[in-house]
């Protein structure tokens, strides 16, 4: 089955609303202070045998300004919840997206950068 982080990365990276190059599935090579939307799979399970998966994915949004980190996190939330269902990306058809937790503020424990993070459940099948 498809890697849900790649599905979300391909979708979000294609949108002009987000800064170019900010979406990533890992933090390797990231410098403190760079605007970043970090996607990390946190769980999930097969819902319908051999057909539909549910993937839980956390998204963390880093920005130098706290207000901008929050604005971008809420934008990512809206794009995932309202725009992604029904779209195809990376060989998957996204059937639905549900919110597990809305973005909340928690500064990075190492760099102390401003960061807002939320979590979603993505329901998808192979396209």
Buried (B, 14 or more C-beta within 10 A) or exposed (E): BBBBBBBBBBBBBEBEEBEEEBBBBEEEEEEEEBBBBBBBBEEBEEEEEEEBBBBBBBBBBBBEEBEBBBBBBBBBBEBBBEBBBEBEBBBBBBBBBBEEEBBEEEBBEEEEBBBBBBBBBBBBBEE
